[in-house]
Amino acid sequence: MKKVMVSVLLCLMLVLPLCAAGQKASAESGQVVLSIWEHTPQFELPLRNTLDRFMELNPDIKVEYEIKTPDNYLSLLTTAIQAGEAPDLFWHHGTATTDMANLTRQGALMELTGKIDVDAYSQMSRDKVTWEGKLYQTPAATIDTRAAFYNKDLFKEKGWAVPKTFAEFETLLATIKQAGYIPLSLAGRDNWNILFLFEPILAAMHPDWIQEAAVGKARINDPRVIAAMEKMIEWGKKGYYGDQFLGVDEAGQYLTFSRGQAAMTVAGSWTTTTLENNNPSMSIGAFQIPTKDGRKPIVLTYAAGFSVYSKTKHPEEALRLAKWLTSVESQQIWVNGLGAIAGLDGVESGSKLANEIADANLELESFYNVLVLYGAKGQSPTKVWEEDNPKLFTGTVIPATFVKTLDSMMEYPGL
C-alpha cells in the first residue's frame, strides 16, 4: 500500500508524465499499443490492475496509461482531440456534465451501440453514458455517492456517537469544535468538494425538494435550496470547517482529516482508498447525514467509464478493451481498487467502509444532475454553479441571487 501512496503523490507533482511513463513496459514485437487517459490519481490503482489483467488475457495488445489531474484534464483532452492526437480511450463525465454533448458534436467519440453489451447495467448507469439514444461510453458498476467519514478512534475516545437526526448532527459539530478539533475538513477553494458537502446537507434538510426536482416539478430558486445553502454557509461562519478552509484544496481536505486534525470530512465515496492509504493506522467509519426525522438519505449517481476515440488507429483492439472494461471481472477489479460501492449484479462492494456508506433508506438524485437534466438549451447552469459556488463562503455571491441566476437558465417540464 505504501508503494501506491508514493505513486499517487508523485503523480500529483509536475513530474506526472514521467511517473506514468515509468510504469510502462516496452511493447513486444507485433503488439498493438493502445493509450488510455484517466482524470485523477485516485483511480490509478484500479486502472492499472484492470489493464494488467486485460493484457494477460490479450497478449497481442499493450496498453499504456496516463494519469492526469482534474484541474486541467478537459483542457488537455480538448487540445489533444483538436490536434488529432487523442488517446485511443479516455475518461470523461458522460452526461453528468456537458462533456458527452460537446464531445459527440466534435465527432470525437466512437458510437458503441450494439458493440458492447450493457444490458446488465441499471438504467441510471446506462443513461450516464448514452446521448440522444446512442451509447458512446462504457458504463461503470461503481455507485458514486457522498458520505460523512469519521475518525472512529477519536469518536470512541471522546464518547461521541454517530448522529441519528439532523439536529444531533449539528450538536455534534458544536461539540467537536468545543473539544478543539475541526468538525468537518473542507476544501473551500474546490467547487466539487463544496458540491459533495452541499448535496448531503440538502438531502438531509429537504429530501422532498430533490424528489420533486428530479422529475422537473420544483424550481432551483426554491426557499428549500436557499435554506440548505445558508446552512452550509452558517457552518463555515461558526468555524466548523476550520479557520483557514477557504485556502484549502482537495488534498488538504483529505490530509486534515487523515492527520487527525478534523474529526470528520464529507467527501465522495471514491475517496475511501485514498483516506485509508493516507493513514493506515486510523480506523475510519462512514455514515449518511440523517434527516430531522431520522431517515438516512443517499445522493446516488453512477460513475462513467471510457470512450473510444473515433479516430483511433486501432479500432478493433480499442473496442476489445472497451468490452473488457464493461465486463463483470473488470468491474470487480475496479470496485476492489477503489473500495467502492457496487451497483452491478455479480460485483461485490469493495470494502466494509463501502457497506457503511451504502447504509441508507432513501435514494435521491444529485443536485448537480438536476442542473444537467433541466438546463435550458444553449444554457450551462452547471458551469455557473462550478464557477461561483466557492463565492458563497466569501459573501461575493448570496444564495438568493445565486439560485435566481441558476433558475433563469433552467426549463422545468413538470411546471
C-alpha positions in Angstrom: 0.0 0.0 0.0 2.9 2.4 0.7 4.1 2.0 -2.9 0.6 3.0 -4.1 0.8 6.1 -1.9 4.2 7.1 -3.3 3.0 6.6 -6.8 -0.1 8.8 -6.2 1.9 11.5 -4.6 4.4 11.6 -7.4 1.7 11.8 -10.0 0.3 14.9 -8.3 3.6 16.7 -8.9 4.8 18.2 -12.1 6.7 15.1 -13.0 3.4 13.3 -13.7 4.3 12.4 -17.3 7.4 10.7 -16.1 5.5 8.8 -13.4 3.1 7.4 -15.9 5.9 6.6 -18.3 7.9 4.8 -15.7 5.2 2.2 -15.3 5.0 1.4 -19.0 6.7 -1.8 -20.2 8.2 -1.9 -23.7 5.9 -3.3 -26.3 6.9 -6.7 -27.6 7.3 -7.2 -31.3 4.0 -7.4 -33.1 2.0 -6.0 -30.2 -0.6 -3.3 -30.9 -0.1 -0.4 -28.4 -3.1 1.4 -27.1 -3.2 4.5 -24.9 -5.8 5.4 -22.3 -6.2 8.6 -20.1 -7.7 8.8 -16.6 -8.5 12.1 -15.0 -7.3 11.7 -11.4 -4.6 9.9 -9.5 -7.2 8.4 -7.2 -8.2 6.0 -9.9 -4.6 4.9 -10.8 -4.7 1.7 -8.8 -7.9 0.2 -10.2 -7.0 1.3 -13.7 -3.5 -0.3 -13.5 -4.9 -3.5 -12.1 -7.6 -4.0 -14.7 -5.2 -3.2 -17.5 -2.7 -5.7 -16.2 -5.4 -8.4 -16.3 -6.6 -7.3 -19.7 -3.0 -7.7 -21.1 -2.7 -11.1 -19.5 -5.8 -12.2 -21.4 -4.8 -10.3 -24.6 -1.0 -10.7 -25.1 -1.2 -9.1 -28.5 -2.1 -5.8 -27.0 0.0 -3.4 -24.8 -2.0 -0.7 -23.0 -0.1 2.4 -21.8 -2.0 4.7 -19.4 -1.5 8.3 -18.4 -3.0 9.8 -15.2 -3.9 13.5 -15.5 -5.0 15.9 -12.8 -8.7 17.1 -12.5 -8.0 20.8 -12.8 -6.7 20.7 -16.4 -7.9 17.3 -17.7 -10.6 18.5 -20.0 -8.5 21.3 -21.5 -5.7 18.7 -22.2 -8.2 16.3 -23.7 -9.8 19.0 -25.9 -6.4 20.1 -27.1 -5.4 16.5 -28.0 -8.7 16.0 -29.9 -8.3 19.2 -31.9 -4.8 18.1 -32.8 -6.0 14.7 -33.8 -3.8 13.1 -31.2 -6.3 12.0 -28.6 -5.6 8.7 -26.7 -7.4 5.6 -28.0 -9.7 5.6 -24.9 -10.3 8.3 -22.4 -12.5 9.0 -19.4 -14.9 11.9 -19.2 -18.0 12.8 -17.2 -20.6 11.4 -19.6 -24.0 13.0 -19.3 -23.3 14.2 -15.7 -21.9 17.4 -17.3 -21.9 18.7 -20.9 -18.9 16.6 -21.7 -20.7 14.0 -23.8 -22.8 16.5 -25.7 -19.7 18.5 -26.5 -17.5 15.6 -27.5 -20.2 14.0 -29.7 -20.7 17.3 -31.5 -16.9 17.4 -32.1 -17.2 13.9 -33.6 -14.6 12.6 -31.1 -16.4 9.6 -29.8 -16.9 6.2 -31.4 -20.5 5.0 -31.2 -20.7 1.8 -29.1 -24.3 1.0 -29.6 -24.6 -2.8 -30.2 -20.8 -3.2 -30.0 -20.6 -3.7 -26.2 -23.2 -5.5 -24.0 -24.6 -3.1 -21.3 -27.9 -4.9 -20.7 -26.9 -6.0 -17.2 -26.4 -2.4 -16.1 -29.1 -0.3 -14.5 -31.0 2.3 -16.5 -29.4 5.1 -14.4 -25.9 3.8 -15.2 -26.7 3.5 -19.0 -28.2 7.0 -19.0 -24.9 8.3 -17.8 -23.2 7.1 -21.0 -25.9 7.5 -23.6 -26.5 10.6 -25.7 -29.6 11.0 -27.9 -30.3 7.3 -27.7 -26.8 6.2 -28.7 -24.1 4.7 -26.5 -20.7 6.5 -26.5 -19.0 5.3 -23.3 -18.6 2.3 -21.2 -20.8 2.2 -18.1 -19.4 1.6 -14.6 -20.5 -0.6 -11.8 -19.4 1.8 -9.1 -22.1 3.9 -7.4 -20.8 7.4 -6.7 -22.2 9.0 -3.6 -21.2 11.2 -0.8 -20.8 10.4 2.9 -19.5 11.7 6.2 -16.3 9.9 7.0 -15.3 10.0 10.7 -12.4 9.0 12.9 -13.7 6.0 14.8 -10.9 6.0 17.3 -11.4 9.7 18.1 -15.2 9.2 18.4 -14.6 6.3 20.8 -12.1 8.2 22.9 -14.4 11.2 23.2 -17.6 9.3 23.6 -19.2 10.8 20.5 -21.9 8.8 18.8 -22.9 8.7 15.1 -25.9 11.1 15.0 -29.4 9.7 14.3 -31.1 13.0 13.3 -30.0 16.2 11.7 -30.3 18.1 15.0 -28.0 15.6 16.6 -25.5 16.1 13.7 -25.5 19.9 14.3 -25.0 19.3 18.0 -22.1 17.0 17.3 -20.4 19.7 15.1 -20.6 22.2 18.0 -19.3 19.5 20.5 -16.3 18.6 18.3 -15.3 22.3 17.8 -15.6 22.9 21.6 -13.2 19.9 22.1 -10.6 21.6 20.0 -10.9 19.7 16.7 -12.1 20.8 13.3 -15.5 19.2 13.0 -15.5 18.9 9.1 -12.5 19.4 6.9 -13.5 21.1 3.7 -11.7 22.3 0.6 -13.2 25.7 0.4 -11.5 26.6 -2.8 -12.7 23.4 -4.7 -16.1 23.7 -6.3 -16.6 19.9 -6.5 -15.9 19.3 -2.8 -18.3 22.1 -2.0 -20.9 20.3 -4.1 -20.2 17.0 -2.2 -21.0 18.7 1.1 -23.9 20.8 -0.2 -25.8 17.8 -1.6 -25.9 15.8 1.6 -27.0 18.9 3.5 -29.8 19.5 1.0 -30.7 15.8 1.1 -30.9 15.8 4.9 -32.8 19.1 5.2 -35.2 18.9 2.3 -35.3 15.5 0.6 -38.8 16.4 -0.7 -37.3 19.2 -2.9 -34.9 16.7 -4.5 -37.7 14.2 -5.2 -39.8 16.9 -6.8 -36.8 18.5 -8.7 -35.7 15.1 -10.1 -38.9 15.0 -12.2 -38.9 18.7 -13.1 -41.5 19.7 -10.6 -39.5 22.0 -8.3 -37.5 25.1 -9.2 -33.9 25.8 -8.4 -34.8 29.2 -6.8 -36.8 27.4 -4.1 -36.7 28.5 -0.4 -35.6 25.0 0.5 -32.5 25.2 -1.7 -31.7 28.6 -0.3 -32.0 27.3 3.3 -29.6 24.5 2.6 -27.0 26.9 1.1 -27.5 29.2 4.1 -26.9 26.3 6.5 -23.7 25.4 4.7 -22.5 29.0 4.9 -23.6 29.2 8.6 -21.4 26.2 9.5 -18.4 28.0 7.9 -19.0 31.1 9.9 -19.2 29.0 13.1 -15.7 27.6 12.3 -16.9 24.1 11.7 -14.6 23.7 8.6 -11.6 25.3 10.4 -10.3 28.8 10.3 -8.4 28.6 7.0 -10.7 26.4 5.0 -11.1 29.0 2.2 -7.5 28.3 1.2 -7.7 24.6 1.4 -7.6 22.4 -1.7 -8.8 18.8 -2.1 -5.6 17.2 -1.0 -5.6 19.5 2.1 -9.1 18.5 3.0 -8.2 14.8 3.0 -4.9 15.3 4.8 -6.5 17.4 7.5 -8.8 14.5 8.3 -6.1 11.8 7.9 -3.8 13.6 10.3 -6.4 13.7 13.0 -6.9 17.4 12.9 -10.5 17.0 11.8 -12.9 14.6 13.3 -14.9 14.2 10.0 -14.9 15.0 6.4 -17.8 14.8 3.9 -16.5 13.5 0.6 -17.2 11.3 -2.4 -17.4 7.5 -1.9 -14.5 7.0 -4.3 -12.1 8.6 -1.7 -12.2 5.6 0.6 -8.9 4.1 -0.6 -7.2 7.5 -0.5 -8.3 8.2 3.0 -7.3 4.7 4.2 -3.9 4.9 2.5 -3.2 8.4 3.9 -3.3 6.9 7.4 -3.5 3.1 7.5 -3.5 3.2 11.3 -6.7 5.2 11.5 -10.0 3.4 11.9 -12.4 5.1 9.6 -16.2 4.9 9.6 -18.8 6.5 7.4 -22.5 7.4 7.6 -25.1 9.5 5.8 -26.2 12.8 7.3 -29.7 12.0 8.7 -32.9 13.9 8.2 -34.7 15.6 11.0 -37.0 12.5 11.3 -34.1 10.0 11.3 -34.1 8.8 7.7 -30.8 8.2 6.1 -30.7 9.7 2.6 -28.1 8.9 0.0 -27.3 11.0 -3.0 -26.9 8.5 -5.7 -25.1 8.7 -9.1 -23.3 6.2 -11.2 -19.7 6.6 -12.3 -18.9 6.9 -16.0 -16.3 4.8 -17.8 -14.3 5.3 -21.0 -15.0 6.4 -24.5 -13.2 5.2 -27.6 -11.6 7.9 -29.8 -13.4 8.0 -33.2 -10.1 8.4 -35.0 -8.2 5.6 -33.2 -5.7 3.8 -35.4 -6.6 0.5 -33.8 -10.5 0.4 -33.7 -10.7 -3.4 -33.3 -8.3 -3.6 -30.4 -9.7 -0.4 -28.7 -13.2 -1.9 -28.9 -11.8 -5.1 -27.4 -10.5 -3.1 -24.4 -13.9 -1.3 -24.1 -15.7 -4.6 -23.9 -13.3 -5.8 -21.2 -13.8 -2.6 -19.2 -17.5 -3.3 -19.2 -17.1 -6.9 -18.0 -18.0 -8.2 -14.5 -14.4 -9.2 -13.9 -13.0 -5.9 -14.8 -15.7 -4.0 -12.8 -14.9 -6.2 -9.7 -11.2 -5.3 -10.1 -12.2 -1.6 -10.3 -14.5 -1.7 -7.3 -11.9 -3.5 -5.2 -9.2 -1.0 -6.1 -11.4 1.9 -5.0 -13.1 0.2 -2.1 -16.2 1.4 -3.7 -20.0 0.6 -3.7 -21.0 -1.9 -6.4 -24.1 -1.3 -8.5 -24.0 -4.3 -10.8 -25.2 -7.9 -10.2 -22.2 -10.1 -9.8 -20.0 -7.4 -8.4 -19.5 -7.1 -4.7 -18.7 -3.8 -2.9 -15.0 -3.3 -2.3 -14.8 -2.8 1.4 -16.6 -2.8 4.8 -16.4 1.0 4.6 -18.3 1.0 1.3 -21.1 -1.0 3.0 -21.3 1.6 5.8 -21.6 4.3 3.1 -24.4 2.4 1.5 -26.3 2.0 4.7 -29.3 4.3 3.7 -33.0 4.0 3.3 -33.8 7.0 1.0 -32.2 7.2 -2.5 -32.1 10.7 -4.0 -30.9 12.3 -7.2 -27.9 14.6 -7.3 -28.5 18.4 -7.2 -25.8 18.7 -9.9 -27.7 16.2 -12.1 -30.9 18.3 -11.8 -28.9 21.2 -13.3 -27.8 18.9 -16.1 -31.3 17.3 -16.7 -33.2 20.6 -16.9 -30.7 23.1 -18.1 -32.3 25.2 -21.0 -31.0 24.7 -24.5 -27.9 26.8 -25.0 -27.5 27.4 -21.3 -24.9 26.0 -18.9 -26.1 26.2 -15.3 -23.5 23.7 -14.3 -20.7 26.0 -15.4 -22.2 28.9 -13.4 -22.5 26.6 -10.3 -18.9 25.4 -10.7 -17.5 28.9 -11.1 -19.5 30.6 -8.3 -20.2 28.2 -5.5 -16.9 28.9 -3.6 -18.0 32.6 -3.6 -20.9 31.7 -1.3 -18.5 31.5 1.6 -16.9 34.8 0.9 -20.2 36.6 0.5 -19.4 37.7 -3.0 -22.4 35.7 -4.1 -25.5 35.3 -1.8 -27.8 32.3 -2.0 -31.0 34.1 -3.1 -29.2 35.8 -6.0 -27.3 32.7 -6.9 -30.3 30.4 -7.3 -32.2 33.1 -9.2 -29.3 33.2 -11.7 -29.4 29.4 -12.0 -33.1 29.3 -12.3 -33.1 31.7 -15.2 -31.1 29.0 -17.1 -33.5 26.1 -16.5 -36.5 24.6 -18.1 -39.0 22.6 -16.0 -41.2 20.1 -17.9 -43.3 19.5 -14.8 -44.2 23.1 -14.1 
